[in-house]
């Protein structure tokens, strides 16, 4: 496990590797509608009734039939050669959510188990198929409705079937030992000139915003901003300037958009406010930098980078202090920071291609 984590960390800190947008990311984006067929391919001529949004209906066999029909409609919008790829990617998304195969078999995605098994069989992925069949067999000859499968696990009011959980935890552990279905899809694309001709332009022409998410996610994995503040600052200093600037500004922006500038100072993103202000100033975002400076000035000097020290100080202040920090949100919530981060990545040739 430790070696695997070390490998992942080295991969995450491969700054050269971050300059290429992976095919796996591209096809994961491309397959999102197939993974959510009832949203993207529902029957537009039928208006849902309020009853169709209840817990019981969503997990009923009637809803399952509609979702299978939606998946069929969705797949029909793609050339036949792409359909196995899309199903492998959707299957990867369905089976890799938190909770693994347990979550798969008690969720709405489980109604597609037969469609997924058909693709696994056709693609020669026999080990994956065998484990999914083990999971399906757990429910007996009558696979049942989604609600019935859910109730096998959760009988209500926190009464969870521990044997169920143990069984699917062990099954999922074996499933995790196999290659990801997403990676199997990539292998098939790479081995097929026809599929490569379809998917390489999709990969190469992903929107800048999408490619930037790959970059920022990689930087976050490398820096691990939730770690001890001194360790994080050390890692930031070791990065080339554009990477470290993007990391701190993106972290600030994420917390601000999730709540407000007050939240950004309150949480661990607040550890790096001096770096945020310097980056925004250097990028010419004077209004944004001034807002961050005003926030910093509301704290003691030197600025408390330690989150507990900062929170303890904030706890001694009243509503006026909180309101003043909240009011700094408006000047920075205009989209300019996102545009600037993408521009900096582009100008420094680090935006994934």
C-alpha positions as CSV (number, residue, x, y, z in Angstrom):
1,X,0.0,0.0,0.0
2,X,2.8,2.4,0.9
3,X,4.6,1.7,-2.3
4,X,1.4,2.3,-4.3
5,X,0.8,5.6,-2.5
6,X,4.4,6.7,-3.2
7,X,3.9,5.9,-6.9
8,X,0.7,8.0,-7.0
9,X,2.5,10.9,-5.3
10,X,5.4,10.7,-7.8
11,X,2.8,10.7,-10.6
12,X,1.0,13.6,-9.1
13,X,4.2,15.7,-8.9
14,X,5.3,14.9,-12.4
15,X,5.0,18.5,-13.7
16,X,6.0,17.5,-17.2
17,X,3.3,14.8,-17.2
18,X,0.7,17.4,-16.2
19,X,1.3,19.2,-19.5
20,X,-0.6,16.5,-21.4
21,X,-4.3,16.0,-21.0
22,X,-4.8,12.2,-20.6
23,X,-7.1,10.2,-22.9
24,X,-8.6,8.7,-19.7
25,X,-9.8,12.2,-18.6
26,X,-11.1,13.0,-22.1
27,X,-13.2,9.8,-22.4
28,X,-14.5,10.2,-18.9
29,X,-15.8,13.6,-19.8
30,X,-17.2,12.3,-23.1
31,X,-19.1,9.4,-21.4
32,X,-20.8,11.4,-18.7
33,X,-24.2,11.4,-20.5
34,X,-24.1,7.6,-20.9
35,X,-23.4,7.3,-17.2
36,X,-26.4,9.5,-16.4
37,X,-28.9,8.4,-19.1
38,X,-32.1,9.3,-17.2
39,X,-30.8,12.9,-17.1
40,X,-29.4,13.3,-20.6
41,X,-31.6,10.9,-22.6
42,X,-35.0,10.8,-20.9
43,X,-38.1,10.8,-23.0
44,X,-38.7,14.5,-23.6
45,X,-42.3,13.9,-24.7
46,X,-43.3,12.7,-21.3
47,X,-43.6,15.2,-18.4
48,X,-42.6,13.7,-15.1
49,X,-45.2,13.7,-12.3
50,X,-44.4,14.8,-8.7
51,X,-44.7,11.1,-7.7
52,X,-41.8,10.2,-9.9
53,X,-39.4,12.1,-7.6
54,X,-40.2,10.1,-4.5
55,X,-37.7,7.7,-3.0
56,X,-39.9,4.7,-3.6
57,X,-40.6,5.5,-7.3
58,X,-37.0,6.3,-8.1
59,X,-36.0,2.8,-6.9
60,X,-39.0,1.1,-8.5
61,X,-39.0,-1.3,-11.5
62,X,-41.0,1.2,-13.5
63,X,-38.3,3.8,-13.1
64,X,-35.7,1.1,-13.9
65,X,-37.4,0.3,-17.2
66,X,-37.4,4.0,-18.1
67,X,-33.7,4.3,-17.3
68,X,-32.8,1.3,-19.4
69,X,-34.8,2.8,-22.2
70,X,-32.9,6.0,-21.8
71,X,-29.5,4.2,-21.9
72,X,-30.6,2.5,-25.1
73,X,-31.6,5.8,-26.6
74,X,-28.3,7.4,-25.5
75,X,-26.1,4.6,-26.9
76,X,-28.0,4.8,-30.2
77,X,-26.8,8.4,-30.6
78,X,-23.2,7.2,-31.0
79,X,-21.6,5.0,-33.8
80,X,-21.6,1.3,-32.9
81,X,-17.8,1.2,-32.6
82,X,-17.9,3.7,-29.7
83,X,-20.6,2.0,-27.7
84,X,-18.4,-0.6,-25.9
85,X,-15.9,2.2,-25.0
86,X,-18.7,4.4,-23.6
87,X,-20.1,1.5,-21.6
88,X,-16.7,0.6,-20.2
89,X,-16.2,4.2,-19.1
90,X,-19.7,4.4,-17.6
91,X,-19.2,1.1,-15.9
92,X,-15.9,2.4,-14.4
93,X,-17.7,5.4,-13.1
94,X,-20.6,3.4,-11.7
95,X,-18.3,0.9,-9.8
96,X,-15.7,3.3,-8.5
97,X,-17.8,5.6,-6.5
98,X,-17.3,5.7,-2.7
99,X,-18.5,2.4,-1.4
100,X,-17.4,0.5,-4.5
101,X,-19.4,-2.5,-5.5
102,X,-21.7,-2.2,-2.5
103,X,-22.7,1.3,-3.6
104,X,-23.1,0.0,-7.2
105,X,-25.5,-2.8,-6.2
106,X,-27.7,-0.7,-4.0
107,X,-27.9,2.3,-6.4
108,X,-29.8,3.0,-9.6
109,X,-26.7,2.1,-11.6
110,X,-27.2,-1.6,-10.6
111,X,-30.2,-1.8,-13.0
112,X,-27.6,-1.8,-15.8
113,X,-25.7,-4.8,-14.6
114,X,-26.8,-7.0,-17.5
115,X,-25.9,-4.4,-20.1
116,X,-22.5,-4.0,-18.5
117,X,-21.9,-7.7,-18.2
118,X,-22.7,-8.1,-22.0
119,X,-20.0,-5.6,-22.8
120,X,-17.5,-7.2,-20.4
121,X,-18.1,-10.6,-22.0
122,X,-17.8,-9.2,-25.5
123,X,-14.6,-7.4,-24.7
124,X,-13.0,-10.5,-23.1
125,X,-12.9,-8.9,-19.6
126,X,-13.8,-12.2,-18.0
127,X,-12.5,-11.5,-14.5
128,X,-14.4,-8.3,-14.1
129,X,-17.5,-10.0,-15.4
130,X,-17.1,-12.9,-13.0
131,X,-16.9,-10.6,-10.0
132,X,-20.0,-8.7,-11.1
133,X,-21.8,-12.0,-11.5
134,X,-20.8,-12.9,-7.9
135,X,-22.3,-9.7,-6.7
136,X,-25.5,-10.2,-8.6
137,X,-25.8,-13.8,-7.4
138,X,-25.7,-12.6,-3.8
139,X,-29.3,-11.5,-4.2
140,X,-30.5,-14.9,-5.3
141,X,-32.4,-16.1,-8.3
142,X,-34.6,-13.0,-8.1
143,X,-32.3,-10.0,-8.5
144,X,-35.2,-7.8,-7.5
145,X,-35.9,-4.1,-7.8
146,X,-33.4,-1.5,-6.8
147,X,-35.5,-0.8,-3.7
148,X,-35.4,-4.4,-2.7
149,X,-31.6,-4.6,-3.1
150,X,-31.3,-1.4,-1.1
151,X,-33.4,-2.8,1.7
152,X,-31.2,-6.0,1.8
153,X,-28.5,-3.6,2.9
154,X,-30.3,-0.8,4.7
155,X,-33.4,-1.9,6.6
156,X,-34.1,1.6,7.8
157,X,-33.2,3.8,10.8
158,X,-29.5,2.9,10.6
159,X,-30.2,-0.8,10.7
160,X,-27.5,-2.0,8.2
161,X,-26.8,-5.6,7.3
162,X,-23.2,-6.2,8.5
163,X,-22.9,-9.5,6.6
164,X,-23.9,-7.6,3.4
165,X,-21.3,-5.0,4.0
166,X,-18.6,-7.6,4.7
167,X,-19.4,-9.5,1.6
168,X,-19.3,-6.6,-0.7
169,X,-16.2,-5.1,0.9
170,X,-14.3,-8.3,0.2
171,X,-15.8,-8.5,-3.4
172,X,-14.8,-4.9,-4.0
173,X,-11.3,-5.5,-2.8
174,X,-10.9,-8.2,-5.4
175,X,-12.4,-6.0,-8.1
176,X,-9.9,-3.2,-7.2
177,X,-7.1,-5.6,-8.0
178,X,-8.1,-5.7,-11.6
179,X,-7.3,-2.9,-14.1
180,X,-9.8,-0.1,-14.1
181,X,-12.5,-0.4,-16.8
182,X,-11.6,3.2,-17.7
183,X,-8.0,2.0,-18.4
184,X,-9.3,-0.9,-20.4
185,X,-11.2,1.6,-22.6
186,X,-8.1,3.6,-23.2
187,X,-6.1,0.4,-24.2
188,X,-8.8,-0.4,-26.8
189,X,-8.6,3.1,-28.2
190,X,-4.8,3.0,-28.4
191,X,-5.0,-0.4,-30.1
192,X,-7.5,0.8,-32.8
193,X,-6.6,3.3,-35.5
194,X,-10.3,3.9,-36.1
195,X,-11.1,4.6,-32.4
196,X,-7.9,6.7,-32.1
197,X,-9.1,8.8,-35.1
198,X,-12.4,9.4,-33.2
199,X,-11.1,10.1,-29.7
200,X,-7.8,11.8,-30.3
201,X,-9.5,15.0,-31.7
202,X,-11.8,14.9,-28.7
203,X,-8.9,14.7,-26.3
204,X,-6.9,17.4,-28.1
205,X,-9.8,19.8,-28.3
206,X,-11.1,19.6,-24.7
207,X,-12.1,23.1,-23.5
208,X,-9.4,25.2,-21.7
209,X,-11.5,25.2,-18.5
210,X,-11.6,21.4,-18.6
211,X,-7.9,21.1,-19.2
212,X,-7.2,23.6,-16.5
213,X,-9.0,21.4,-14.0
214,X,-6.5,18.6,-14.8
215,X,-3.6,21.0,-14.1
216,X,-5.0,22.4,-10.8
217,X,-6.0,19.0,-9.6
218,X,-2.5,17.7,-10.2
219,X,-0.9,20.7,-8.4
220,X,-3.2,20.1,-5.4
221,X,-2.3,16.4,-5.3
222,X,1.4,17.4,-5.4
223,X,1.2,20.1,-2.8
224,X,-1.4,18.6,-0.4
225,X,-2.6,21.9,1.0
226,X,-4.3,20.2,3.9
227,X,-1.0,19.1,5.4
228,X,1.0,21.0,8.1
229,X,1.3,24.6,7.0
230,X,5.1,24.7,7.1
231,X,5.4,21.5,5.1
232,X,3.0,22.9,2.5
233,X,4.9,26.2,2.3
234,X,8.1,24.2,1.7
235,X,6.5,22.3,-1.2
236,X,5.1,25.6,-2.6
237,X,8.5,27.2,-2.6
238,X,9.9,24.2,-4.4
239,X,7.5,24.6,-7.3
240,X,8.0,26.9,-10.3
241,X,6.2,30.2,-9.6
242,X,3.3,29.7,-12.0
243,X,2.3,26.4,-10.4
244,X,2.5,27.7,-6.8
245,X,0.6,30.9,-7.7
246,X,-2.2,28.9,-9.4
247,X,-2.4,26.6,-6.4
248,X,-2.9,29.3,-3.8
249,X,-5.3,31.4,-5.9
250,X,-7.3,28.3,-6.9
251,X,-7.6,27.2,-3.3
252,X,-8.7,30.7,-2.3
253,X,-11.3,30.8,-5.1
254,X,-12.7,27.4,-4.4
255,X,-13.4,28.3,-0.7
256,X,-14.7,31.7,-1.7
257,X,-17.1,30.2,-4.2
258,X,-18.1,27.5,-1.8
259,X,-19.0,30.1,0.8
260,X,-17.4,33.5,1.0
261,X,-14.1,35.3,1.6
262,X,-14.9,34.8,5.3
263,X,-14.9,31.0,4.8
264,X,-11.6,31.3,2.8
265,X,-9.9,33.0,5.8
266,X,-11.5,30.6,8.3
267,X,-10.5,27.4,6.6
268,X,-7.0,26.1,5.7
269,X,-7.0,28.2,2.5
270,X,-6.5,31.1,4.8
271,X,-3.0,29.8,5.6
272,X,-1.8,31.2,2.3
273,X,-3.4,34.6,2.0
274,X,-0.1,36.5,1.8
275,X,0.8,34.3,-1.3
276,X,-2.7,34.9,-2.7
277,X,-2.3,38.6,-2.4
278,X,1.1,38.6,-4.0
279,X,-0.1,36.4,-6.9
280,X,-3.1,38.6,-7.6
281,X,-1.0,41.7,-7.5
282,X,1.5,40.2,-9.9
283,X,-1.3,39.3,-12.3
284,X,-2.6,42.8,-12.4
285,X,-5.9,41.9,-10.5
286,X,-5.6,45.0,-8.3
287,X,-9.2,45.0,-7.1
288,X,-9.0,41.4,-6.1
289,X,-5.6,41.9,-4.4
290,X,-6.9,44.9,-2.5
291,X,-9.8,42.8,-1.2
292,X,-7.4,40.2,0.1
293,X,-5.1,42.9,1.6
294,X,-8.1,44.3,3.5
295,X,-8.9,40.9,4.9
296,X,-5.3,40.3,6.0
297,X,-5.2,43.7,7.7
298,X,-8.1,42.6,9.9
299,X,-5.9,40.1,11.6
300,X,-2.9,40.6,13.9
301,X,0.6,41.2,12.6
302,X,2.4,39.0,11.7
303,X,-0.5,37.4,9.9
304,X,-1.5,34.1,11.7
305,X,-0.9,31.3,9.2
306,X,-1.8,28.6,11.8
307,X,-5.5,27.7,11.3
308,X,-6.2,27.3,15.0
309,X,-4.6,30.6,15.9
310,X,-6.6,32.3,13.2
311,X,-9.9,30.7,14.2
312,X,-9.3,31.5,17.9
313,X,-8.8,35.1,17.0
314,X,-11.9,35.2,14.8
315,X,-13.9,33.7,17.6
316,X,-13.2,36.7,19.8
317,X,-14.6,39.1,17.2
318,X,-18.2,40.0,16.7
319,X,-20.7,40.2,13.9
320,X,-19.2,43.4,12.5
321,X,-15.9,41.6,11.9
322,X,-17.7,38.6,10.2
323,X,-19.8,41.0,8.1
324,X,-16.7,42.9,7.0
325,X,-15.0,39.7,5.8
326,X,-18.2,38.6,4.0
327,X,-18.4,41.9,2.2
328,X,-15.0,41.3,0.6
329,X,-16.6,38.5,-1.5
330,X,-18.2,40.8,-4.0
331,X,-15.0,42.3,-5.4
332,X,-13.4,38.9,-6.0
333,X,-16.4,37.0,-7.2
334,X,-16.5,38.1,-10.9
335,X,-14.8,35.3,-12.7
336,X,-11.6,37.3,-13.4
337,X,-9.4,35.0,-11.2
338,X,-10.4,31.9,-13.3
339,X,-9.6,33.8,-16.5
340,X,-6.3,34.9,-15.1
341,X,-5.3,31.4,-13.9
342,X,-6.0,29.9,-17.4
343,X,-4.1,32.8,-19.0
344,X,-1.0,32.3,-16.7
345,X,-1.1,28.6,-17.5
346,X,-1.3,29.2,-21.2
347,X,1.4,31.9,-21.2
348,X,3.8,29.6,-19.3
349,X,3.0,26.6,-21.5
350,X,1.7,24.5,-18.6
351,X,-1.9,24.3,-19.7
352,X,-2.4,20.6,-20.5
353,X,-2.5,19.8,-24.3
